[in-house]
Amino acid sequence: MNEGRVWRYGDDVNTDVIFPGKYTYQPLTPEEMAEHALEDLDPDFAGSVKEGDVIVAGANFGCGSSREQAATCLKAAGVAAVIAKSFSRIFFRNAINNGLPVIELREGIDTIEKGDTVKVNFAKGIVIHKGNEYHFPALPEEVLAILNDGGLIPHVRKELGKA
Amino acid sequence: MGMTFAQKILAQKAGLDSVEVGQIVTVTPDFCMSHDNTAAISKIFAKIGVEKVKDPDRFVIVLDHTVPASTEKYALGHKEIRQFVSEQGISHFYDGGVGICHQVLPEKGYALPGTLILGSDSHTTTYGAFGAFSAGIGRSEMAVLYATSKIWLKTPETIKIVVHGKLEEPVTSKDLILKIIGDIGADGALYRSIEFSGEAIAEMSQASRMVLSNMAIECGAKNGYIAPDDKTFRFLEGRAVREYHPVYPDPDAQYEQTLEFDASKLGPQVAKPHTVDNVSPVEEVAGTKIDQVLLGTCTNGRLEDLRLAARIVAGKKVAAGVRMLVLPASQEVLLDALSEGLIDTFVRAGALVLNPGCGPCLGAHQGVLAPGEVCLSTANRNFKGRMGSREAEIYLASPATVAASALTGVITDPRTVFDGGAK
């Protein structure tokens, strides 16, 4: 069970504000990407995010460009999970493929505020906030297997017998 | 029960008789597209531990996002890509200058009816205008496709969008898609497949249809399909790299919802900062001062777009203090525009004509914005910081609105300057 401090954002957080286009075609390490995480949405984020923090947002998180660094930079910044009302499909895939848990939560999400603490039990599909338990749907088996292996590349290496 | 286009094509590609909505299938795409991000993808591929790309002929690589290289880092990325395609025997490679990937794949005959095309670029949805099922994926997924040629996809619900009536010049398919996105919202088609149909779509040119499919992603859609017809088949004559077999939805397919629009009553639309669904009729933002206009990109850099804009600026001058950037979507578009005298028209009007490519659309180079500047663009995204400074503002509109506004220096209703002109 992960317990994390909440960073709170609204609807339609796009991948341009998560990871600006001017860095997209530069060869950066995940740690260097983390230095630019959410740069055009919340310039304070990259400097103060801590390992295990959780992002909570509204609908359509990660919309826009398919740039995978939007998921990579959040994972490298220490974000333990992104909880949102819904996700753009490409970001959703990229997050799973980078081993970053993404949680679609409808119930109770509007009561969660910046700086709150939430506990996430991914196996049981529960988010605990101020003593309340909110349930989220389990990922399909095929998708969960990728996340459990730490992302798509380790998953495929295992499948191909390379791991 | 009948199947939607998405169900039918995913069933076919998965080797199944039918698939249900929500079903996860493993498929092999007909073609896979990547661009300047191939440098990063090749490095992820190296981590998998497979030496050779399984089926090099499945991959199409187009350099367009940062061409020509404006920094050493971009130049190194391009060099690594040239080396990678040579080592891996990837022959479908188009170096910088041929055009924007989403224009090049149709022109070179890869965007074919009944094919499954995945690209590590969100606007891969563009090929839906040719009756392909095409969608964006990430870089890691492309690297895995190099190794295995396989990927999982979930079968989406489908929204049917029927557009009645005909668009009246100078209103274009850009105005129509902005209207649709403004109405249904940035997540209005999230996880869904869209099928566009109706009189307006049937009447529309192939290039205009590409605008709709290109921007389907801006309301969250997985793909944006348009049934291929004679216009599509004519476009593909002499271009198609192989035989193709169109796939059409069943007449009794089940749709999540059907939305209807009327093109005949539509006026020019503008998306205001900083989201694509923040849409107003042009009258509501007319008079907004602009510093730069951009005519081009994978949305509106085709010949018909340049023709329409040229009819508006011909013999006139871009307003003092406004920079007008023109980027043809491809070499083919550039050559046609040259032979029709359109480039001459733009340069004489005071525009700055750039090489075919993505240009400043994603803020990587070539005409990025300073803090406080306002740009009116024919592109598909106006997110904060997208074109450079996070303190700049981007408005999106049609080529006609952009051209009319370039002449006045403020956002202008193109109907006030458009007299039908010489076609």
Interface residues (C-beta under 8 A of the other chain):
Chain A: D11 D12 N14 D16 V17 P20 G21 K22 T24 Y25 Q26 P27 E39 D40 L41 A59 N60 C63 G64 S65 S66 R67 E68 A71 S86 S88 R89 I90 R93 N94 N97 N98 P140 E142 V143 G151 L152 I153 V156 R157 L160 K162
Chain B: I24 D36 N37 A39 A40 K43 I44 K47 I48 G49 V50 H65 T66 K73 Y74 L76 G77 S120 D121 S122 T124 G136 I137 G138 R139 S140 E141 A143 V144 A147 T148 W152 K154 A186 D187 L190 Y191 G220 K222 T275 D277 L362 G363 A364 V368 R381 F383 K384 G385 R386 G388 R390
